[in-house]
Amino acid sequence: MGSLQSYHQLELVNYIATELHKGFSPLFSPLTPDNYREIVIKSLITKFSYMENLLVKRKFINGEHFTIADAYLFTIYRWATVVNIDLSQYQHLTQYVEEKINQRKSVQEALTTEGLI
């Protein structure tokens, strides 16, 4: 059996996958009507609030250490910027992404390798 922390990590990865990741699908389709896009964006903004609330109390999304959940959330957060979702109201989430994840050497190397910066 895994530790309680590992179960919480699975819980977070599942939330990111089902509530955030999956929610972006309509925004990547040119066939999605504008009025539905607005609904999707509002829903995603609300769902990011859960991540914000966790980061008020934690260094990383699952506690004191970087995990796969952080890498996944970082990717999904970047999608929000690609489709012009403004998450600036979430100070802790934005600070976490910019200062704790984006500044990691491995993240910078990966983004460079992928041609994203």
C-alpha positions, 0 to 999 in steps of 0.5 A: 500500500502507498502512503497517504501522501501518494494517494493525495497525489493520485487524487490531484492528478485525477482532478487535473485530468478530469476537471481541468485537462478535459475541460480544455477540449472545446477551446482547442476546436475551431468548431466550438461556438463563441458563446459555448467557449465563454461558458467553458472558460468560466467553468475552468476559471472556477475549477482553477480556484481549487488549485489556488486554495490548496496553494494558499497552504502549501509550497507545492500542490501536494505538499513540500515537494515537487511531484508529477502533479506539479508538472501536470498542473504547470502544463495545464496552466500554460494552456490557459495562457495559450487560449487567453484565460486570465488566471491573474486573480489567483495570486498563489497559483500564478506565483507558484507557477512563475516562481516555483515551477517555471524557474526550475532548470529542468522546466526551462530545458524542457520548454527550450527543447520543445521550442516553447521558449 
